[in-house]
Amino acid sequence: MATPPPEENLKQFQLAVSLVPEMELKGKNMWYTSMNGNMYTYMGKEGTLGIRLGKDDYLAFREKYKVGDLKSYGAIMREYVPIPQELFEDTDTLKHYMEMTHAYAKTLAPKPTKKK
């Protein structure tokens, strides 16, 4: 069973998701949001919130905030950027990026679910 992120980090994720009414937080130990079978935000056991962005937004975000790759269990999560701590103190900007990731998720082709 996966180890859940620290409680304080989960609260930050809950805050971020609450900024966009259409977003729904899912999971128990690995928290995420998804749409049409595509995950677009993620928080693993390390407690780092990652959001998925399109190529141009991804590159601009990395440049602006000087962030590296988001890794999960040693693997790089393509299209994801880690949210720096400073954005949790600027909810207007955080909301902007949460809206961006939600809008990007709408452009992704639906994936079939594996649940039976």
N, CA, C and O atoms as CSV, one atom per row, in Angstrom:
chain,resi,resn,atom,element,x,y,z
A,1,MET,N,N,0.838,-1.183,0.000
A,1,MET,CA,C,0.000,0.000,0.000
A,1,MET,C,C,0.885,1.249,0.000
A,1,MET,O,O,1.898,1.292,0.698
A,2,ALA,N,N,0.512,2.245,-0.767
A,2,ALA,CA,C,1.294,3.470,-0.881
A,2,ALA,C,C,1.208,4.296,0.400
A,2,ALA,O,O,0.206,4.263,1.113
A,3,THR,N,N,2.269,5.029,0.671
A,3,THR,CA,C,2.311,5.922,1.819
A,3,THR,C,C,1.669,7.247,1.439
A,3,THR,O,O,2.029,7.817,0.409
A,4,PRO,N,N,0.731,7.760,2.234
A,4,PRO,CA,C,0.106,9.037,1.881
A,4,PRO,C,C,1.074,10.201,2.107
A,4,PRO,O,O,2.003,10.096,2.908
A,5,PRO,N,N,0.851,11.309,1.398
A,5,PRO,CA,C,1.668,12.505,1.602
A,5,PRO,C,C,1.441,13.085,2.991
A,5,PRO,O,O,0.459,12.740,3.649
A,6,PRO,N,N,2.334,13.961,3.448
A,6,PRO,CA,C,2.120,14.625,4.738
A,6,PRO,C,C,0.798,15.400,4.763
A,6,PRO,O,O,0.371,15.944,3.744
A,7,GLU,N,N,0.163,15.445,5.922
A,7,GLU,CA,C,-1.149,16.087,6.085
A,7,GLU,C,C,-1.154,17.544,5.610
A,7,GLU,O,O,-2.103,17.972,4.952
A,8,GLU,N,N,-0.124,18.297,5.928
A,8,GLU,CA,C,-0.052,19.712,5.518
A,8,GLU,C,C,-0.070,19.834,3.988
A,8,GLU,O,O,-0.696,20.745,3.446
A,9,ASN,N,N,0.608,18.928,3.303
A,9,ASN,CA,C,0.628,18.963,1.846
A,9,ASN,C,C,-0.736,18.607,1.267
A,9,ASN,O,O,-1.157,19.181,0.263
A,10,LEU,N,N,-1.423,17.665,1.896
A,10,LEU,CA,C,-2.771,17.315,1.439
A,10,LEU,C,C,-3.704,18.512,1.566
A,10,LEU,O,O,-4.552,18.737,0.702
A,11,LYS,N,N,-3.549,19.276,2.638
A,11,LYS,CA,C,-4.373,20.481,2.819
A,11,LYS,C,C,-4.104,21.487,1.703
A,11,LYS,O,O,-5.025,22.143,1.218
A,12,GLN,N,N,-2.842,21.607,1.299
A,12,GLN,CA,C,-2.514,22.513,0.198
A,12,GLN,C,C,-3.159,22.029,-1.101
A,12,GLN,O,O,-3.671,22.832,-1.881
A,13,PHE,N,N,-3.132,20.726,-1.329
A,13,PHE,CA,C,-3.749,20.166,-2.530
A,13,PHE,C,C,-5.255,20.411,-2.508
A,13,PHE,O,O,-5.840,20.792,-3.522
A,14,GLN,N,N,-5.877,20.195,-1.361
A,14,GLN,CA,C,-7.316,20.444,-1.232
A,14,GLN,C,C,-7.634,21.907,-1.534
A,14,GLN,O,O,-8.615,22.203,-2.217
A,15,LEU,N,N,-6.814,22.815,-1.031
A,15,LEU,CA,C,-7.004,24.241,-1.322
A,15,LEU,C,C,-6.920,24.486,-2.821
A,15,LEU,O,O,-7.786,25.148,-3.393
A,16,ALA,N,N,-5.879,23.954,-3.460
A,16,ALA,CA,C,-5.676,24.177,-4.890
A,16,ALA,C,C,-6.868,23.666,-5.703
A,16,ALA,O,O,-7.340,24.354,-6.609
A,17,VAL,N,N,-7.348,22.484,-5.391
A,17,VAL,CA,C,-8.480,21.896,-6.118
A,17,VAL,C,C,-9.755,22.693,-5.867
A,17,VAL,O,O,-10.583,22.831,-6.767
A,18,SER,N,N,-9.922,23.214,-4.670
A,18,SER,CA,C,-11.134,23.973,-4.343
A,18,SER,C,C,-11.245,25.275,-5.138
A,18,SER,O,O,-12.326,25.859,-5.207
A,19,LEU,N,N,-10.159,25.732,-5.730
A,19,LEU,CA,C,-10.168,26.978,-6.492
A,19,LEU,C,C,-10.884,26.845,-7.833
A,19,LEU,O,O,-11.257,27.848,-8.441
A,20,VAL,N,N,-11.076,25.608,-8.297
A,20,VAL,CA,C,-11.768,25.349,-9.562
A,20,VAL,C,C,-12.934,24.404,-9.256
A,20,VAL,O,O,-12.720,23.206,-9.072
A,21,PRO,N,N,-14.153,24.923,-9.200
A,21,PRO,CA,C,-15.301,24.123,-8.762
A,21,PRO,C,C,-15.504,22.808,-9.520
A,21,PRO,O,O,-16.029,21.854,-8.945
A,22,GLU,N,N,-15.105,22.732,-10.789
A,22,GLU,CA,C,-15.314,21.518,-11.575
A,22,GLU,C,C,-14.327,20.401,-11.222
A,22,GLU,O,O,-14.524,19.252,-11.618
A,23,MET,N,N,-13.272,20.732,-10.482
A,23,MET,CA,C,-12.257,19.727,-10.146
A,23,MET,C,C,-12.704,18.908,-8.945
A,23,MET,O,O,-13.350,19.416,-8.028
A,24,GLU,N,N,-12.342,17.617,-8.972
A,24,GLU,CA,C,-12.680,16.715,-7.873
A,24,GLU,C,C,-11.430,15.940,-7.470
A,24,GLU,O,O,-10.801,15.278,-8.296
A,25,LEU,N,N,-11.086,16.031,-6.205
A,25,LEU,CA,C,-9.931,15.321,-5.676
A,25,LEU,C,C,-10.282,13.856,-5.486
A,25,LEU,O,O,-11.340,13.527,-4.950
A,26,LYS,N,N,-9.386,12.974,-5.930
A,26,LYS,CA,C,-9.620,11.532,-5.855
A,26,LYS,C,C,-8.431,10.865,-5.169
A,26,LYS,O,O,-7.357,11.453,-5.038
A,27,GLY,N,N,-8.645,9.627,-4.736
A,27,GLY,CA,C,-7.566,8.835,-4.169
A,27,GLY,C,C,-7.559,8.828,-2.653
A,27,GLY,O,O,-8.239,9.626,-2.008
A,28,LYS,N,N,-6.777,7.910,-2.095
A,28,LYS,CA,C,-6.620,7.804,-0.649
A,28,LYS,C,C,-5.177,8.039,-0.235
A,28,LYS,O,O,-4.907,8.857,0.644
A,29,ASN,N,N,-4.260,7.337,-0.855
A,29,ASN,CA,C,-2.845,7.482,-0.521
A,29,ASN,C,C,-2.079,8.226,-1.604
A,29,ASN,O,O,-1.088,8.898,-1.315
A,30,MET,N,N,-2.516,8.115,-2.813
A,30,MET,CA,C,-1.976,8.901,-3.914
A,30,MET,C,C,-3.124,9.788,-4.377
A,30,MET,O,O,-4.093,9.296,-4.955
A,31,TRP,N,N,-3.025,11.061,-4.135
A,31,TRP,CA,C,-4.125,11.970,-4.455
A,31,TRP,C,C,-3.937,12.522,-5.861
A,31,TRP,O,O,-2.813,12.763,-6.303
A,32,TYR,N,N,-5.063,12.719,-6.564
A,32,TYR,CA,C,-4.995,13.176,-7.944
A,32,TYR,C,C,-6.339,13.724,-8.387
A,32,TYR,O,O,-7.344,13.591,-7.689
A,33,THR,N,N,-6.338,14.340,-9.555
A,33,THR,CA,C,-7.575,14.672,-10.258
A,33,THR,C,C,-7.456,14.039,-11.634
A,33,THR,O,O,-6.358,13.873,-12.167
A,34,SER,N,N,-8.600,13.691,-12.196
A,34,SER,CA,C,-8.577,13.119,-13.545
A,34,SER,C,C,-9.862,13.495,-14.274
A,34,SER,O,O,-10.880,13.849,-13.680
A,35,MET,N,N,-9.752,13.395,-15.600
A,35,MET,CA,C,-10.902,13.680,-16.466
A,35,MET,C,C,-10.814,12.736,-17.657
A,35,MET,O,O,-9.771,12.639,-18.304
A,36,ASN,N,N,-11.888,12.054,-17.940
A,36,ASN,CA,C,-11.941,11.129,-19.078
A,36,ASN,C,C,-10.797,10.118,-19.061
A,36,ASN,O,O,-10.268,9.747,-20.109
A,37,GLY,N,N,-10.421,9.678,-17.864
A,37,GLY,CA,C,-9.368,8.682,-17.729
A,37,GLY,C,C,-7.959,9.233,-17.751
A,37,GLY,O,O,-6.999,8.465,-17.686
A,38,ASN,N,N,-7.811,10.549,-17.841
A,38,ASN,CA,C,-6.497,11.191,-17.865
A,38,ASN,C,C,-6.247,11.921,-16.549
A,38,ASN,O,O,-6.990,12.835,-16.191
A,39,MET,N,N,-5.218,11.524,-15.841
A,39,MET,CA,C,-4.822,12.222,-14.620
A,39,MET,C,C,-4.180,13.549,-15.029
A,39,MET,O,O,-3.409,13.595,-15.987
A,40,TYR,N,N,-4.497,14.636,-14.302
A,40,TYR,CA,C,-3.899,15.919,-14.659
A,40,TYR,C,C,-3.351,16.706,-13.469
A,40,TYR,O,O,-2.701,17.732,-13.669
A,41,THR,N,N,-3.591,16.264,-12.261
A,41,THR,CA,C,-2.854,16.760,-11.098
A,41,THR,C,C,-2.532,15.539,-10.254
A,41,THR,O,O,-3.215,14.516,-10.326
A,42,TYR,N,N,-1.477,15.663,-9.451
A,42,TYR,CA,C,-0.990,14.490,-8.736
A,42,TYR,C,C,-0.189,14.924,-7.515
A,42,TYR,O,O,0.552,15.906,-7.558
A,43,MET,N,N,-0.351,14.177,-6.429
A,43,MET,CA,C,0.509,14.355,-5.262
A,43,MET,C,C,0.875,12.976,-4.737
A,43,MET,O,O,0.011,12.213,-4.304
A,44,GLY,N,N,2.136,12.673,-4.780
A,44,GLY,CA,C,2.627,11.395,-4.283
A,44,GLY,C,C,3.068,11.498,-2.837
A,44,GLY,O,O,2.817,12.499,-2.167
A,45,LYS,N,N,3.725,10.455,-2.366
A,45,LYS,CA,C,4.125,10.366,-0.967
A,45,LYS,C,C,5.091,11.469,-0.543
A,45,LYS,O,O,5.190,11.784,0.642
A,46,GLU,N,N,5.804,12.058,-1.508
A,46,GLU,CA,C,6.745,13.129,-1.180
A,46,GLU,C,C,6.029,14.424,-0.804
A,46,GLU,O,O,6.606,15.293,-0.151
A,47,GLY,N,N,4.767,14.545,-1.221
A,47,GLY,CA,C,3.988,15.728,-0.878
A,47,GLY,C,C,4.121,16.883,-1.846
A,47,GLY,O,O,3.727,18.005,-1.525
A,48,THR,N,N,4.670,16.632,-3.030
A,48,THR,CA,C,4.802,17.682,-4.041
A,48,THR,C,C,3.610,17.623,-4.982
A,48,THR,O,O,3.317,16.575,-5.556
A,49,LEU,N,N,2.927,18.743,-5.139
A,49,LEU,CA,C,1.809,18.820,-6.072
A,49,LEU,C,C,2.360,19.044,-7.468
A,49,LEU,O,O,3.148,19.963,-7.692
A,50,GLY,N,N,1.944,18.206,-8.402
A,50,GLY,CA,C,2.323,18.371,-9.797
A,50,GLY,C,C,1.082,18.594,-10.631
A,50,GLY,O,O,0.037,17.990,-10.389
A,51,ILE,N,N,1.205,19.472,-11.620
A,51,ILE,CA,C,0.104,19.710,-12.548
A,51,ILE,C,C,0.581,19.443,-13.966
A,51,ILE,O,O,1.752,19.636,-14.292
A,52,ARG,N,N,-0.330,19.003,-14.785
A,52,ARG,CA,C,-0.034,18.653,-16.174
A,52,ARG,C,C,-0.392,19.834,-17.069
A,52,ARG,O,O,-1.488,20.388,-16.981
A,53,LEU,N,N,0.546,20.206,-17.927
A,53,LEU,CA,C,0.336,21.340,-18.822
A,53,LEU,C,C,0.726,20.974,-20.248
A,53,LEU,O,O,1.524,20.064,-20.475
A,54,GLY,N,N,0.150,21.700,-21.206
A,54,GLY,CA,C,0.545,21.551,-22.601
A,54,GLY,C,C,1.981,22.034,-22.786
A,54,GLY,O,O,2.530,22.713,-21.919
A,55,LYS,N,N,2.577,21.683,-23.906
A,55,LYS,CA,C,4.001,21.908,-24.130
A,55,LYS,C,C,4.449,23.356,-23.887
A,55,LYS,O,O,5.400,23.587,-23.140
A,56,ASP,N,N,3.779,24.324,-24.504
A,56,ASP,CA,C,4.201,25.722,-24.363
A,56,ASP,C,C,4.049,26.213,-22.925
A,56,ASP,O,O,4.938,26.882,-22.398
A,57,ASP,N,N,2.923,25.882,-22.291
A,57,ASP,CA,C,2.698,26.290,-20.902
A,57,ASP,C,C,3.678,25.594,-19.967
A,57,ASP,O,O,4.164,26.197,-19.010
A,58,TYR,N,N,3.967,24.327,-20.244
A,58,TYR,CA,C,4.928,23.552,-19.463
A,58,TYR,C,C,6.303,24.226,-19.499
A,58,TYR,O,O,6.930,24.420,-18.458
A,59,LEU,N,N,6.763,24.576,-20.687
A,59,LEU,CA,C,8.078,25.210,-20.827
A,59,LEU,C,C,8.112,26.591,-20.174
A,59,LEU,O,O,9.095,26.950,-19.525
A,60,ALA,N,N,7.045,27.360,-20.345
A,60,ALA,CA,C,6.981,28.699,-19.745
A,60,ALA,C,C,6.975,28.614,-18.218
A,60,ALA,O,O,7.637,29.411,-17.552
A,61,PHE,N,N,6.238,27.661,-17.663
A,61,PHE,CA,C,6.179,27.487,-16.212
A,61,PHE,C,C,7.547,27.118,-15.663
A,61,PHE,O,O,7.996,27.688,-14.669
A,62,ARG,N,N,8.210,26.166,-16.306
A,62,ARG,CA,C,9.542,25.732,-15.850
A,62,ARG,C,C,10.528,26.901,-15.859
A,62,ARG,O,O,11.343,27.047,-14.947
A,63,GLU,N,N,10.443,27.722,-16.891
A,63,GLU,CA,C,11.345,28.868,-16.994
A,63,GLU,C,C,11.028,29.916,-15.930
A,63,GLU,O,O,11.932,30.424,-15.267
A,64,LYS,N,N,9.766,30.232,-15.770
A,64,LYS,CA,C,9.363,31.273,-14.823
A,64,LYS,C,C,9.701,30.911,-13.380
A,64,LYS,O,O,10.203,31.747,-12.629
A,65,TYR,N,N,9.426,29.663,-12.990
A,65,TYR,CA,C,9.598,29.261,-11.591
A,65,TYR,C,C,10.879,28.465,-11.329
A,65,TYR,O,O,11.143,28.051,-10.200
A,66,LYS,N,N,11.672,28.256,-12.385
A,66,LYS,CA,C,12.962,27.550,-12.243
A,66,LYS,C,C,12.800,26.200,-11.555
A,66,LYS,O,O,13.547,25.867,-10.635
A,67,VAL,N,N,11.815,25.426,-12.013
A,67,VAL,CA,C,11.561,24.104,-11.445
A,67,VAL,C,C,12.070,23.027,-12.394
A,67,VAL,O,O,12.168,23.240,-13.602
A,68,GLY,N,N,12.386,21.890,-11.840
A,68,GLY,CA,C,12.851,20.758,-12.628
A,68,GLY,C,C,11.715,19.795,-12.916
A,68,GLY,O,O,10.545,20.172,-12.970
A,69,ASP,N,N,12.097,18.541,-13.098
A,69,ASP,CA,C,11.129,17.498,-13.411
A,69,ASP,C,C,10.355,17.082,-12.168
A,69,ASP,O,O,10.863,17.169,-11.050
A,70,LEU,N,N,9.125,16.630,-12.374
A,70,LEU,CA,C,8.367,16.000,-11.306
A,70,LEU,C,C,8.615,14.505,-11.430
A,70,LEU,O,O,8.397,13.919,-12.490
A,71,LYS,N,N,9.066,13.897,-10.357
A,71,LYS,CA,C,9.361,12.467,-10.368
A,71,LYS,C,C,8.437,11.737,-9.410
A,71,LYS,O,O,8.073,12.245,-8.349
A,72,SER,N,N,8.072,10.541,-9.812
A,72,SER,CA,C,7.262,9.666,-8.979
A,72,SER,C,C,7.892,8.284,-9.019
A,72,SER,O,O,8.028,7.684,-10.086
A,73,TYR,N,N,8.269,7.790,-7.870
A,73,TYR,CA,C,8.925,6.490,-7.778
A,73,TYR,C,C,10.103,6.392,-8.739
A,73,TYR,O,O,10.323,5.357,-9.367
A,74,GLY,N,N,10.855,7.481,-8.845
A,74,GLY,CA,C,12.062,7.505,-9.659
A,74,GLY,C,C,11.843,7.778,-11.138
A,74,GLY,O,O,12.811,7.958,-11.876
A,75,ALA,N,N,10.595,7.813,-11.589
A,75,ALA,CA,C,10.300,8.050,-13.006
A,75,ALA,C,C,9.855,9.498,-13.209
A,75,ALA,O,O,9.127,10.057,-12.389
A,76,ILE,N,N,10.300,10.090,-14.303
A,76,ILE,CA,C,9.884,11.449,-14.641
A,76,ILE,C,C,8.455,11.410,-15.182
A,76,ILE,O,O,8.134,10.629,-16.078
A,77,MET,N,N,7.612,12.266,-14.621
A,77,MET,CA,C,6.228,12.367,-15.085
A,77,MET,C,C,6.181,13.426,-16.191
A,77,MET,O,O,6.224,14.629,-15.933
A,78,ARG,N,N,6.092,12.938,-17.422
A,78,ARG,CA,C,6.086,13.844,-18.569
A,78,ARG,C,C,4.879,14.776,-18.516
A,78,ARG,O,O,3.791,14.379,-18.099
A,79,GLU,N,N,5.083,16.004,-18.941
A,79,GLU,CA,C,4.080,17.069,-18.996
A,79,GLU,C,C,3.740,17.661,-17.632
A,79,GLU,O,O,2.960,18.611,-17.562
A,80,TYR,N,N,4.296,17.135,-16.558
A,80,TYR,CA,C,3.979,17.636,-15.215
A,80,TYR,C,C,5.070,18.565,-14.704
A,80,TYR,O,O,6.260,18.333,-14.915
A,81,VAL,N,N,4.633,19.622,-14.025
A,81,VAL,CA,C,5.564,20.522,-13.344
A,81,VAL,C,C,5.227,20.526,-11.852
A,81,VAL,O,O,4.055,20.464,-11.482
A,82,PRO,N,N,6.240,20.597,-11.003
A,82,PRO,CA,C,5.971,20.698,-9.568
A,82,PRO,C,C,5.582,22.126,-9.207
A,82,PRO,O,O,6.181,23.084,-9.697
A,83,ILE,N,N,4.588,22.262,-8.358
A,83,ILE,CA,C,4.141,23.586,-7.911
A,83,ILE,C,C,5.061,24.046,-6.773
A,83,ILE,O,O,5.147,23.380,-5.741
A,84,PRO,N,N,5.746,25.175,-6.953
A,84,PRO,CA,C,6.606,25.665,-5.873
A,84,PRO,C,C,5.781,26.180,-4.696
A,84,PRO,O,O,4.646,26.626,-4.866
A,85,GLN,N,N,6.353,26.113,-3.529
A,85,GLN,CA,C,5.674,26.519,-2.289
A,85,GLN,C,C,5.118,27.935,-2.375
A,85,GLN,O,O,4.043,28.211,-1.842
A,86,GLU,N,N,5.829,28.822,-3.029
A,86,GLU,CA,C,5.407,30.228,-3.104
A,86,GLU,C,C,4.027,30.404,-3.741
A,86,GLU,O,O,3.332,31.373,-3.437
A,87,LEU,N,N,3.622,29.486,-4.617
A,87,LEU,CA,C,2.306,29.620,-5.252
A,87,LEU,C,C,1.159,29.351,-4.297
A,87,LEU,O,O,0.049,29.836,-4.519
A,88,PHE,N,N,1.398,28.589,-3.243
A,88,PHE,CA,C,0.333,28.343,-2.264
A,88,PHE,C,C,0.037,29.597,-1.449
A,88,PHE,O,O,-0.991,29.672,-0.776
A,89,GLU,N,N,0.921,30.570,-1.504
A,89,GLU,CA,C,0.725,31.837,-0.799
A,89,GLU,C,C,0.138,32.902,-1.720
A,89,GLU,O,O,-0.146,34.014,-1.275
A,90,ASP,N,N,-0.045,32.579,-2.992
A,90,ASP,CA,C,-0.610,33.492,-3.985
A,90,ASP,C,C,-1.767,32.759,-4.666
A,90,ASP,O,O,-1.616,32.212,-5.758
A,91,THR,N,N,-2.924,32.759,-4.001
A,91,THR,CA,C,-4.026,31.940,-4.497
A,91,THR,C,C,-4.552,32.388,-5.859
A,91,THR,O,O,-5.088,31.567,-6.603
A,92,ASP,N,N,-4.413,33.667,-6.204
A,92,ASP,CA,C,-4.861,34.106,-7.529
A,92,ASP,C,C,-4.036,33.437,-8.626
A,92,ASP,O,O,-4.585,32.953,-9.615
A,93,THR,N,N,-2.727,33.412,-8.448
A,93,THR,CA,C,-1.851,32.776,-9.435
A,93,THR,C,C,-2.026,31.264,-9.406
A,93,THR,O,O,-2.034,30.620,-10.455
A,94,LEU,N,N,-2.165,30.696,-8.217
A,94,LEU,CA,C,-2.403,29.254,-8.104
A,94,LEU,C,C,-3.691,28.877,-8.830
A,94,LEU,O,O,-3.735,27.874,-9.543
A,95,LYS,N,N,-4.739,29.678,-8.648
A,95,LYS,CA,C,-6.009,29.423,-9.332
A,95,LYS,C,C,-5.821,29.456,-10.842
A,95,LYS,O,O,-6.373,28.620,-11.557
A,96,HIS,N,N,-5.051,30.407,-11.326
A,96,HIS,CA,C,-4.778,30.514,-12.760
A,96,HIS,C,C,-4.165,29.207,-13.296
A,96,HIS,O,O,-4.588,28.702,-14.335
A,97,TYR,N,N,-3.178,28.673,-12.588
A,97,TYR,CA,C,-2.536,27.437,-13.044
A,97,TYR,C,C,-3.441,26.218,-12.884
A,97,TYR,O,O,-3.387,25.295,-13.697
A,98,MET,N,N,-4.260,26.209,-11.859
A,98,MET,CA,C,-5.209,25.105,-11.701
A,98,MET,C,C,-6.253,25.145,-12.826
A,98,MET,O,O,-6.669,24.097,-13.319
A,99,GLU,N,N,-6.666,26.322,-13.225
A,99,GLU,CA,C,-7.591,26.457,-14.359
A,99,GLU,C,C,-6.910,26.019,-15.652
A,99,GLU,O,O,-7.539,25.407,-16.515
A,100,MET,N,N,-5.617,26.336,-15.783
A,100,MET,CA,C,-4.870,25.930,-16.979
A,100,MET,C,C,-4.781,24.410,-17.094
A,100,MET,O,O,-5.002,23.849,-18.167
A,101,THR,N,N,-4.455,23.745,-15.979
A,101,THR,CA,C,-4.332,22.289,-16.039
A,101,THR,C,C,-5.687,21.638,-16.310
A,101,THR,O,O,-5.773,20.640,-17.026
A,102,HIS,N,N,-6.741,22.210,-15.733
A,102,HIS,CA,C,-8.088,21.683,-15.967
A,102,HIS,C,C,-8.474,21.853,-17.442
A,102,HIS,O,O,-9.034,20.944,-18.053
A,103,ALA,N,N,-8.168,23.020,-18.000
A,103,ALA,CA,C,-8.475,23.272,-19.411
A,103,ALA,C,C,-7.659,22.336,-20.309
A,103,ALA,O,O,-8.172,21.841,-21.313
A,104,TYR,N,N,-6.402,22.094,-19.958
A,104,TYR,CA,C,-5.577,21.184,-20.755
A,104,TYR,C,C,-6.148,19.773,-20.712
A,104,TYR,O,O,-6.168,19.079,-21.728
A,105,ALA,N,N,-6.605,19.351,-19.558
A,105,ALA,CA,C,-7.177,17.998,-19.427
A,105,ALA,C,C,-8.370,17.813,-20.366
A,105,ALA,O,O,-8.603,16.712,-20.866
A,106,LYS,N,N,-9.115,18.873,-20.603
A,106,LYS,CA,C,-10.276,18.795,-21.508
A,106,LYS,C,C,-9.861,18.518,-22.951
A,106,LYS,O,O,-10.663,18.024,-23.743
A,107,THR,N,N,-8.603,18.836,-23.299
A,107,THR,CA,C,-8.138,18.642,-24.676
A,107,THR,C,C,-7.588,17.236,-24.917
A,107,THR,O,O,-7.345,16.864,-26.065
A,108,LEU,N,N,-7.387,16.453,-23.861
A,108,LEU,CA,C,-6.792,15.131,-23.993
A,108,LEU,C,C,-7.830,14.105,-24.439
A,108,LEU,O,O,-8.984,14.147,-24.015
A,109,ALA,N,N,-7.407,13.197,-25.289
A,109,ALA,CA,C,-8.309,12.140,-25.769
A,109,ALA,C,C,-8.718,11.251,-24.606
A,109,ALA,O,O,-7.876,10.892,-23.782
A,110,PRO,N,N,-10.007,10.885,-24.521
A,110,PRO,CA,C,-10.465,10.026,-23.428
A,110,PRO,C,C,-9.747,8.667,-23.462
A,110,PRO,O,O,-9.432,8.129,-24.524
A,111,LYS,N,N,-9.503,8.139,-22.259
A,111,LYS,CA,C,-8.915,6.805,-22.120
A,111,LYS,C,C,-9.985,5.892,-21.548
A,111,LYS,O,O,-10.762,6.299,-20.684
A,112,PRO,N,N,-10.024,4.663,-22.030
A,112,PRO,CA,C,-11.014,3.735,-21.445
A,112,PRO,C,C,-10.631,3.389,-20.019
A,112,PRO,O,O,-9.448,3.258,-19.703
A,113,THR,N,N,-11.625,3.242,-19.158
A,113,THR,CA,C,-11.354,2.878,-17.771
A,113,THR,C,C,-11.065,1.387,-17.685
A,113,THR,O,O,-11.497,0.609,-18.536
A,114,LYS,N,N,-10.333,0.998,-16.651
A,114,LYS,CA,C,-9.978,-0.405,-16.456
A,114,LYS,C,C,-10.865,-1.077,-15.421
A,114,LYS,O,O,-10.742,-2.279,-15.188
A,115,LYS,N,N,-11.758,-0.316,-14.795
A,115,LYS,CA,C,-12.664,-0.885,-13.790
A,115,LYS,C,C,-13.675,-1.788,-14.451
A,115,LYS,O,O,-14.118,-1.534,-15.571
A,116,LYS,N,N,-14.037,-2.849,-13.749
A,116,LYS,CA,C,-15.057,-3.772,-14.255
A,116,LYS,C,C,-16.299,-3.692,-13.423
A,116,LYS,O,O,-17.271,-4.397,-13.696
